[in-house]
């Protein structure tokens, strides 16, 4: 209609007048248009959040229904089921939380966004945010075990020469991130040095950690 159209331009098209269009027909047309717009909005929202599966989002608790927590994520609402909550955590209206986006499902009322506070990946993603070496790939998270709300053990390995010598500095750097610790509500974090030697790794994981918060 207008090949050189730019954002904010107004395109007008003269409509042929129809004398047989009454009030009911006009109301029906309005409802169909509104329905199609909402369907397009739902599809767009679904596509946007589907791409964010496996990421950390920040949301505000909007309402609490029974034990289900609903968070305002900005453009949509996500749900935190009891099974994905951390035992002992207390939730209140208006509270801001970081959550792990587990999955997005298509729903007639909008995208069904399932969130988690107990998933082990939440800790790993927070690590990637707080520790540039992990995000850059010079330090790798080799294994992780989590009892949400109690303790998390993370085994890491450095890809640089002299990785073992750098491990204490890395562990202390991670544990110095108070924002990271506070976000997990005081959950104990053990940083363990990975070893390809199974016996040594088991020993590292079983003994009282030198680096914890």
DAVENMO-V908958 format. One record per backbone hydrogen bond with DSSP energy under -1.0 kcal/mol. NH is the residue of the N-H (numbers start at 1). CO is the residue of the C=O. E is the energy in kcal/mol with one decimal. If there is no record, write none. Layout:
BEGIN
nh=NH co=CO e=E
nh=NH co=CO e=E
END
This chain:
BEGIN
nh=5 co=2 e=-2.0
nh=9 co=6 e=-2.1
nh=21 co=18 e=-1.1
nh=26 co=22 e=-2.0
nh=27 co=23 e=-2.3
nh=28 co=24 e=-2.4
nh=29 co=25 e=-2.4
nh=30 co=26 e=-2.1
nh=31 co=27 e=-2.2
nh=32 co=28 e=-2.3
nh=33 co=29 e=-2.3
nh=34 co=30 e=-2.5
nh=35 co=31 e=-2.4
nh=36 co=32 e=-2.3
nh=37 co=33 e=-2.2
nh=38 co=34 e=-2.3
nh=39 co=35 e=-2.2
nh=40 co=36 e=-2.2
nh=41 co=37 e=-2.3
nh=42 co=38 e=-2.5
nh=43 co=39 e=-2.4
nh=44 co=40 e=-2.3
nh=45 co=41 e=-2.6
nh=46 co=42 e=-2.6
nh=47 co=43 e=-2.3
nh=48 co=44 e=-2.1
nh=49 co=45 e=-2.4
nh=50 co=46 e=-2.4
nh=51 co=47 e=-1.3
nh=52 co=49 e=-1.0
nh=53 co=50 e=-1.1
nh=54 co=101 e=-3.0
nh=55 co=52 e=-1.9
nh=57 co=99 e=-2.8
nh=59 co=97 e=-2.6
nh=60 co=72 e=-1.9
nh=61 co=95 e=-2.6
nh=62 co=70 e=-3.0
nh=63 co=70 e=-1.4
nh=65 co=68 e=-2.2
nh=68 co=65 e=-2.2
nh=69 co=80 e=-2.0
nh=70 co=63 e=-2.6
nh=71 co=78 e=-2.8
nh=72 co=60 e=-3.5
nh=73 co=76 e=-2.9
nh=78 co=71 e=-2.5
nh=79 co=113 e=-2.9
nh=80 co=69 e=-3.2
nh=84 co=81 e=-1.7
nh=85 co=82 e=-1.4
nh=89 co=86 e=-2.1
nh=94 co=61 e=-2.4
nh=95 co=92 e=-1.9
nh=97 co=59 e=-2.9
nh=99 co=57 e=-2.9
nh=100 co=116 e=-2.9
nh=101 co=55 e=-2.7
nh=102 co=114 e=-1.8
nh=103 co=114 e=-1.3
nh=105 co=112 e=-2.6
nh=110 co=107 e=-1.8
nh=112 co=105 e=-3.9
nh=113 co=111 e=-1.0
nh=114 co=103 e=-2.7
nh=115 co=79 e=-2.8
nh=116 co=100 e=-1.5
nh=117 co=84 e=-3.1
nh=118 co=84 e=-1.0
nh=122 co=119 e=-1.7
nh=124 co=120 e=-1.5
nh=125 co=121 e=-2.8
nh=126 co=122 e=-1.9
nh=127 co=123 e=-2.1
nh=128 co=124 e=-2.1
nh=129 co=125 e=-1.6
nh=130 co=126 e=-2.4
nh=131 co=127 e=-2.9
nh=134 co=131 e=-1.1
nh=135 co=131 e=-1.6
nh=136 co=132 e=-2.7
nh=138 co=133 e=-1.3
nh=139 co=133 e=-1.8
nh=140 co=157 e=-3.1
nh=142 co=155 e=-2.4
nh=143 co=155 e=-1.3
nh=145 co=153 e=-2.3
nh=147 co=151 e=-3.0
nh=150 co=147 e=-2.8
nh=151 co=147 e=-1.5
nh=152 co=188 e=-2.6
nh=153 co=145 e=-2.9
nh=154 co=190 e=-2.8
nh=155 co=143 e=-2.8
nh=156 co=192 e=-2.6
nh=157 co=140 e=-2.2
nh=159 co=138 e=-3.1
nh=166 co=162 e=-1.3
nh=170 co=166 e=-2.2
nh=171 co=167 e=-2.9
nh=172 co=168 e=-2.4
nh=173 co=169 e=-2.0
nh=174 co=170 e=-2.3
nh=175 co=171 e=-2.3
nh=176 co=172 e=-1.1
nh=177 co=174 e=-1.7
nh=178 co=176 e=-1.6
nh=181 co=177 e=-1.8
nh=182 co=178 e=-3.3
nh=183 co=179 e=-2.0
nh=185 co=182 e=-1.9
nh=186 co=181 e=-1.5
nh=187 co=184 e=-1.0
nh=188 co=150 e=-2.2
nh=190 co=152 e=-3.3
nh=191 co=211 e=-2.1
nh=192 co=154 e=-3.5
nh=194 co=156 e=-2.8
nh=201 co=197 e=-2.7
nh=202 co=198 e=-2.8
nh=203 co=199 e=-2.1
nh=204 co=200 e=-2.6
nh=205 co=201 e=-2.4
nh=206 co=202 e=-1.9
nh=207 co=203 e=-1.9
nh=213 co=189 e=-1.2
END
